[in-house]
Amino acid sequence: MTSQTQGIQQLLAAEKKAAEKVAEARKRKARRLKQAKEEATEEIEKYRQERERQFKDFEAKHMGSREDVAAKIRADTQVKLSQMEKAIANRKDPVIKEILQYIYQIEPEKHRNYQRK
């Protein structure tokens, strides 16, 4: 009987040892997964920063800086405004004269629906 209990004790000890090994393996696996996730997150962040830097370089190369773009827009606006002012100055007097001619040349006439009572 003692050999049976001793055999059972050995089996229980072996089972306990196997359970501990399985638990330790699960812990290692969880640590590896966590570490892999952290490494992947770091790699993604590095890649994002690199792509952002490349985009800024591309933008600066093809568009110039934001100040340059703003200055160019201001200059274009000033040119267009000065062109519009010149056009107004050149056409102002003829337009006013034409409008005044229409005002002075009014010929009163009765409305076609007017009936004298």
C-alpha positions as CSV (number, residue, x, y, z in Angstrom):
1,M,0.0,0.0,0.0
2,T,2.8,2.3,0.7
3,S,4.2,1.7,-2.7
4,Q,0.8,2.7,-4.2
5,T,0.7,5.9,-2.1
6,Q,4.3,6.6,-2.9
7,G,3.4,6.1,-6.6
8,I,0.5,8.4,-6.3
9,Q,2.6,10.9,-4.5
10,Q,5.2,10.7,-7.3
11,L,2.4,11.2,-9.9
12,L,1.0,14.2,-8.1
13,A,4.5,15.7,-7.8
14,A,5.2,15.1,-11.5
15,E,1.8,16.6,-12.3
16,K,2.5,19.6,-10.1
17,K,5.9,20.0,-11.7
18,A,4.4,19.8,-15.2
19,A,1.8,22.4,-14.3
20,E,4.5,24.7,-13.0
21,K,6.4,24.3,-16.3
22,V,3.3,25.0,-18.3
23,A,2.6,28.1,-16.2
24,E,6.1,29.3,-16.6
25,A,6.0,28.7,-20.3
26,R,2.7,30.7,-20.5
27,K,4.4,33.5,-18.6
28,R,7.4,33.5,-20.9
29,K,5.1,33.5,-23.9
30,A,3.1,36.5,-22.5
31,R,6.4,38.3,-21.8
32,R,7.6,37.6,-25.4
33,L,4.2,38.8,-26.8
34,K,4.3,42.0,-24.7
35,Q,7.9,42.6,-25.7
36,A,7.1,42.0,-29.4
37,K,4.2,44.4,-29.1
38,E,6.4,47.1,-27.6
39,E,9.0,46.6,-30.3
40,A,6.4,46.8,-33.0
41,T,4.9,50.0,-31.5
42,E,8.4,51.5,-31.4
43,E,9.1,50.5,-35.0
44,I,5.7,51.9,-36.1
45,E,6.5,55.2,-34.4
46,K,9.9,55.4,-36.0
47,Y,8.4,54.6,-39.4
48,R,5.7,57.3,-38.9
49,Q,8.4,59.9,-37.9
50,E,10.5,59.0,-40.9
51,R,7.5,59.3,-43.3
52,E,6.5,62.6,-41.7
53,R,10.1,63.9,-42.1
54,Q,10.1,62.8,-45.8
55,F,6.8,64.5,-46.4
56,K,8.1,67.8,-44.8
57,D,11.2,67.6,-47.0
58,F,9.0,67.0,-50.1
59,E,6.7,69.8,-49.1
60,A,9.6,72.2,-48.6
61,K,11.3,71.2,-51.8
62,H,8.1,71.5,-54.0
63,M,6.2,74.2,-52.3
64,G,8.8,76.2,-50.4
65,S,8.1,77.2,-46.8
66,R,4.8,78.5,-45.7
67,E,6.1,82.0,-45.3
68,D,7.3,81.9,-49.0
69,V,3.9,80.7,-50.1
70,A,2.2,83.4,-48.1
71,A,4.5,86.1,-49.5
72,K,3.9,84.9,-53.0
73,I,0.1,85.0,-52.4
74,R,0.4,88.6,-51.0
75,A,2.4,89.7,-54.0
76,D,0.0,88.1,-56.5
77,T,-2.9,89.8,-54.7
78,Q,-1.2,93.2,-54.9
79,V,-0.5,92.8,-58.6
80,K,-4.2,91.9,-59.3
81,L,-5.4,94.7,-57.2
82,S,-3.3,97.2,-59.0
83,Q,-4.5,95.8,-62.3
84,M,-8.1,96.2,-61.2
85,E,-7.5,99.8,-60.1
86,K,-5.9,100.7,-63.4
87,A,-8.9,99.1,-65.3
88,I,-11.3,101.0,-63.1
89,A,-9.4,104.3,-63.7
90,N,-9.4,103.7,-67.5
91,R,-13.0,102.8,-67.8
92,K,-14.6,104.9,-65.1
93,D,-15.3,108.1,-67.1
94,P,-16.7,106.4,-70.3
95,V,-19.0,104.3,-68.1
96,I,-20.3,107.3,-66.1
97,K,-20.9,109.2,-69.4
98,E,-22.8,106.3,-70.9
99,I,-25.0,106.0,-67.7
100,L,-25.7,109.7,-67.7
101,Q,-26.7,109.6,-71.4
102,Y,-29.3,107.0,-70.6
103,I,-30.6,109.1,-67.8
104,Y,-30.8,112.3,-69.9
105,Q,-32.4,110.7,-72.9
106,I,-35.6,109.6,-71.3
107,E,-38.6,109.8,-73.6
108,P,-41.8,109.7,-71.6
109,E,-44.5,107.6,-73.1
110,K,-47.8,106.2,-71.9
111,H,-47.9,102.7,-70.8
112,R,-49.6,100.5,-73.3
113,N,-52.2,99.4,-70.7
114,Y,-53.1,103.0,-69.7
115,Q,-56.6,104.0,-70.5
116,R,-58.0,107.4,-69.9
117,K,-61.3,107.4,-68.0
